[in-house]
Amino acid sequence: MVKIKNNPFYIQIFILIGVFLFSTIVGIYSGYNFHFQSLTNIQSNNVGLHGILAYFLHNGLLLLLPLASVFLIGIIAPVFLISQAIVIGIFIGVSLYNGLSIVDILIRISHGMFEIPAMILATWIGTFYTFKYDESIIIFWNKIRKKVLITYLLIGTAAIYESF
């Protein structure tokens, strides 16, 4: 049985989810009320294996930013999460402003059910697992490698889902 009460992991994750949701709402408000014009019929040539590799490389390289924050006292990771949530929110707000229904928007960003947890996990790693320069890099890597692997498995799943 999982104990949520007084477990720092769950408290930290809930805080990051709250920051993500607040930033997304700010982005939706901005995208809808500042009347950005955008194309609502977006098509991509990234399909099949090419698409999987393209999306995985794009998102995998992007997630290196919060993961690298472990060496910078966790400073970059929260900024990354906030900026990505605002961009997602702006996309939703612009889509709503341009007349797309909620169902259409959810279909377009449905791969986010894998990307968003990966972003939150990478931010959690980058913020709360900072490298202490008095320990060995091998010991540190042993602490975080499973979490990094889960992050990239989520990104890989999102890439497969997004390309098809």
Legacy VTK file of the C-alpha trace (Angstrom):
# vtk DataFile Version 3.0
C-alpha trace
ASCII
DATASET POLYDATA
POINTS 164 float
0.000 0.000 0.000
1.311 3.440 -0.958
1.460 6.067 1.762
0.776 9.489 0.229
0.678 11.387 3.508
4.054 12.954 4.308
5.746 11.283 1.332
7.982 13.946 -0.258
7.861 12.312 -3.710
4.085 12.656 -4.001
4.079 16.151 -2.546
6.748 17.248 -5.048
4.901 15.636 -7.974
1.592 17.258 -6.951
3.326 20.639 -6.763
4.796 20.174 -10.251
1.396 19.106 -11.614
-0.145 22.214 -10.042
2.529 24.444 -11.605
1.943 22.747 -14.967
-1.849 23.212 -14.779
-1.578 26.855 -13.692
0.890 27.615 -16.500
-1.358 25.872 -19.025
-4.329 27.975 -17.907
-2.224 31.125 -18.311
-1.332 29.945 -21.831
-4.965 29.185 -22.718
-6.007 32.630 -21.524
-3.203 34.243 -23.537
-3.888 32.246 -26.692
-7.619 32.873 -26.597
-7.685 36.520 -25.531
-4.779 37.917 -27.510
-6.363 36.692 -30.749
-3.365 35.019 -32.338
-4.144 33.907 -35.856
-3.091 30.400 -36.704
-3.739 27.664 -39.172
-6.095 25.101 -37.714
-5.520 22.496 -40.417
-2.044 21.328 -39.488
-0.634 18.331 -41.303
2.735 16.726 -40.812
4.921 14.676 -43.107
6.431 12.944 -40.091
4.708 9.594 -40.319
5.899 6.021 -39.944
9.426 5.217 -38.837
10.707 8.597 -39.998
8.101 10.297 -37.795
8.926 8.144 -34.794
12.617 9.043 -35.074
11.877 12.725 -35.709
9.524 13.095 -32.751
11.705 11.009 -30.441
14.827 13.024 -31.284
12.997 16.332 -30.964
11.376 15.534 -27.633
14.349 13.552 -26.325
16.730 16.427 -26.978
14.243 18.867 -25.483
14.078 16.814 -22.271
17.847 16.990 -21.914
17.335 20.575 -20.764
15.554 19.787 -17.480
17.677 16.669 -16.995
20.848 18.758 -17.310
19.460 20.878 -14.510
20.683 18.226 -12.055
24.140 19.761 -12.508
22.887 23.341 -12.084
21.183 23.104 -8.689
17.795 22.471 -10.314
17.339 25.973 -11.704
16.451 25.258 -15.339
13.917 22.448 -14.866
10.967 24.437 -13.409
11.444 27.175 -16.009
11.330 24.488 -18.710
8.089 23.023 -17.339
6.412 26.418 -17.071
7.445 27.446 -20.591
6.265 24.178 -22.147
2.938 24.358 -20.300
2.387 27.918 -21.502
3.108 26.860 -25.102
0.616 23.993 -24.801
-1.933 26.394 -23.319
-1.403 28.934 -26.097
-1.970 26.181 -28.682
-5.235 25.227 -26.964
-6.345 28.863 -26.647
-5.554 29.696 -30.271
-7.339 26.550 -31.419
-10.413 27.477 -29.384
-10.311 31.030 -30.741
-10.113 29.728 -34.311
-13.183 27.562 -33.819
-11.866 24.070 -33.133
-13.960 21.992 -30.790
-12.611 20.545 -27.570
-12.771 17.060 -29.117
-10.606 18.137 -32.091
-8.084 19.734 -29.753
-7.926 16.651 -27.520
-7.367 14.429 -30.555
-4.497 16.647 -31.733
-2.779 16.686 -28.370
-3.704 13.171 -27.234
-0.063 12.061 -27.497
0.472 14.443 -24.588
-0.810 11.757 -22.221
2.706 10.326 -22.555
4.698 13.532 -23.134
3.310 15.498 -20.201
4.165 12.849 -17.568
7.624 12.594 -19.158
8.044 16.379 -18.857
6.904 16.336 -15.241
9.183 13.396 -14.409
12.171 15.054 -16.122
11.426 18.268 -14.241
11.184 16.344 -10.992
14.544 14.668 -11.652
16.161 17.972 -12.623
14.752 19.839 -9.641
14.911 17.385 -6.769
17.806 15.089 -7.724
20.553 17.653 -7.982
24.096 16.338 -8.262
26.228 16.835 -5.192
29.738 17.473 -6.378
31.230 15.511 -3.470
29.739 12.198 -4.728
30.787 10.036 -7.624
29.006 10.488 -10.954
28.561 6.687 -11.112
26.744 6.621 -7.772
24.571 9.536 -8.909
23.791 7.834 -12.244
22.776 4.660 -10.384
20.261 6.756 -8.399
18.534 8.303 -11.407
18.963 5.874 -14.310
15.623 4.062 -13.864
13.752 7.355 -13.734
15.545 8.630 -16.848
14.766 5.347 -18.626
11.067 5.684 -17.733
11.127 9.273 -19.030
12.531 8.199 -22.393
10.184 5.207 -22.623
7.297 7.651 -22.223
8.783 9.898 -24.916
9.250 6.901 -27.226
5.643 5.848 -26.701
4.484 9.400 -27.406
6.587 9.451 -30.598
4.991 6.233 -31.832
1.526 7.521 -30.977
2.147 10.933 -32.558
3.584 9.590 -35.807
0.648 7.299 -36.463
LINES 1 165
164 0 1 2 3 4 5 6 7 8 9 10 11 12 13 14 15 16 17 18 19 20 21 22 23 24 25 26 27 28 29 30 31 32 33 34 35 36 37 38 39 40 41 42 43 44 45 46 47 48 49 50 51 52 53 54 55 56 57 58 59 60 61 62 63 64 65 66 67 68 69 70 71 72 73 74 75 76 77 78 79 80 81 82 83 84 85 86 87 88 89 90 91 92 93 94 95 96 97 98 99 100 101 102 103 104 105 106 107 108 109 110 111 112 113 114 115 116 117 118 119 120 121 122 123 124 125 126 127 128 129 130 131 132 133 134 135 136 137 138 139 140 141 142 143 144 145 146 147 148 149 150 151 152 153 154 155 156 157 158 159 160 161 162 163
